[in-house]
Amino acid sequence: MANTRPLDDSDHARISAAVAAAELHSSGEIVTILADRSDGYTDVALAWAAATGLVALMALAIAPDFYMGLYDHLLGGWGHEWTPRMIFALAALVAGLKFAGMMVLQMWQPLRMLLVLPAIRTRRVHAAAIRAFRIGAERRTAGRTGVLIYLSMRERRAEIVADAAIATRVAPEVWGEAMAAMLAEVREGRVADGMIAAVDRVGAILAPHFPRSDQDINELPDRLIEV
């Protein structure tokens, strides 16, 4: 899943065809979104940098002779008396350098993502999916039967969000089957196949509860959105 743009035009066409086919049997409207990532995690990066600076200060407090000796060595061995101002300046320099260095390291996105705790990834993906649902699917159908299938590549997470009418008839745990089918394919690098598998399962879940009628009109485009 290292490739953040894993789909080509033919994949888009296949997913759109799967959505159209699923909607032939249900009044539900299915929206699919593939995101590179769901959050920049700047706050997490700042937290790690601050923690690194704090650890550096603790190390200075535990072993001050090492840092002062290093500073004296940089001055060429000229002896001098340490004043409180110099000690605080040294502490600020060490903490600042550690903070800045950690921020620079986290500009490499694989490291930044590695340092994000799984629980934080899950919450951010869920929040991003809810926002996308409210923009792209919620209340866009007269019967409140929109469903969003959301896959976030860098976090390796997915969400399925349903509109109000569906939520009253389909228990949240039912979507687990669709999620499992999608992630099984995605883990093997077959992202398009995973999205199609999820669309097929979602369509099968919706059809018994929301059968399609002749009056149903697709109000959402049958296509994949990449963000």
N, C-alpha and C positions, 0 to 999 in steps of 0.2 A: 504493500500500500504506500510505497514511497512516492510514486508518481501522483502528483496532486491534480493532474488533468488527465485522468485515465480513459476518457471516453472520446470517441470520434463521431463523425456525423452519422455513420451507420448505426452506432450504439444508440444515439439519440432517436433515430428512426425506429429502432426495435422497441425501445422503451415506450415511445409514443404509441406505437401499434398495440403494445400490451395494455396500456391504459385505455385506449379506445375499445379494445376487445372486452376488457373487464367491465366497462361502463355500458356495454350492450345488454348486460344481464342485470344491471342494478341502476337505481336512480342516484346512487352515490357518485360524487365527483372526486376523482383521485388526483392529487397534486404530488409530484415527485421533485425533491430538491437534493442536489449533491453539493455539499459545501467543502471547500478546501480545509477550513477550520472554523470553529464556532466562536472563538474569542482570541484576542491578542495576548492575554495573560500578563499584561504589563504590571498589574498589581502583584502577581505571584513573583515576577522577576525582581521587583523592588523589595519584596519581603525576603527573598533569598540574599539579595545584595546587602540589605540591612543586617540580616543575621550573620553574614560573613564579616561585616565590619565590627559587629558586636563581639564575635569570637576573637577577632584580632585584638580588640581592646582587652578582653579577658586574658589572652595570651601575654599581652604586654604587662598586665598586672601581676600575672603568675611568674613571668621570667623577665623582669625589667632589665637585668644586667645584659641579657643577650641583645636586646634591641639597642640599648645605650652603647654597648660595645660595638655593635654594627655601625652605629652612627659615628662613633669616634674613629672607627676604621676608615669610613668614607671621608673624614676630615684629615686623614693622613696621620693619625695617631697623636695629634696635638691634644694634650690634656687640658681640661677645663672643668670648671665647677658647674654642675647642672643646677639651673634655677627652676623654680616652679613653672615659670612661663615656658621654658624650653621643654620641660617634661610634658606639659599639656599640648604644646605645639607638636611634639613627636607623636603623642597619642592621636591627635587629630589627623596628622599626616598618614599614619599607619591605617587608621580606620577609613579615611577617605580613599586611599589607594586600593584597599581591599574591596570597598564598595564599588568603586569605578571599574576595577578589574572584573568583578563578578557580573556587572551589568554588560560589559563588553563581551564576555564569554557567552552570555545568554542571548546575544544578538544572533548566534547560530541557532536557528529554530529547532533542530533536533534535540539539542541540549535543553532548550527552554521547555519543550514539550515533555522531555524525560523528567524534569523536575516538578511537573505539575502532578499533584496527587490524583489518583483515579477518581476519588469522590468529587473533587473539584471539576475534573473533566466532565463527569456525568451531569453535574448540576448545570454547568455552562452549556452543554449540548442541549439539555432539556429546555433551558431558558431560550436559547436561540431557536429551537424548534417551535416553541410557543409563539415567539415573535413572528417567525415566518408564517406560521399558521394563521395568525390574526391578520397578516397583510395579504396572504395569498389564497386563503381558503375559507376562513370563518365568515359566515353570513353571506357567502357568495352564491348560495343556492337557496331557493324558496323554502325547501324542506329542511334546511340546516343539516345537509347530509354530506358535507365535505370531509375528506380525509387527506392528511398530509403524511407522506413517507419521506423522512429526513435522514440523510446519511452524511456524517462528518468524517472526512478522511483522516486528518491528522490525529484526532482524538480516538479514532477507531470506535465510534459510538453511533448508534442509530436511535431514532424515535419515530413512533407512529402516533399522530394526534388526530382525534376525531371531533367533529362538530357536535353540537348539543343533542340533536335528535338521535344520532348514532350512539352517543354515550349513554342514553337512557335504555338502550336495548342490547348493547354489546358490552360485556364486562371488560375492563382494561386488560385482564390477564389473557383474554382471547387473542390479543394481538401478538402474544409471545410466539405463536406458531409462525406467523409471517416474519417476525423479526429473526427467528432462528433460521428460516429458509434463506433470508437475505444474507445474513452474516456468514453462513456456511460457504456461500459462493464468494463473498467479498474476501474472506480470509485466504482463499486460493487465488486471489488476484482477478477474479471475474466479476468486476463491479457491475457491469451492465446486466449480466445474468442474475446477480443478486437483486438488483432493483426490479427486474422482471419477475423473479420469483416472489418478491414481496407484493408486487402489484397483483399477481395471480391469486395469492392467498387472501389479500384484502378483498378482491372482487368476489371470491368464493364466500367469504364471511358476510359481506354485505347483501349478496343476492337474496338469501332467504328472508331477510328482514326488510329490505327495501327493493322489491322487484321493480324492474323498469316498466314504464307505461308509455303509450304512444305520445303522451303530452310532455314527456321528459325532453329537455333540451340541454345539451352540454353548455354550461356557462363558463367553464374554465378550459384553457387550451390543453390538448392532450400532448404535452411535451415535458421534457425534463428541464429543470432550471438549475444551472450551475452558478454558484456564488463563491 
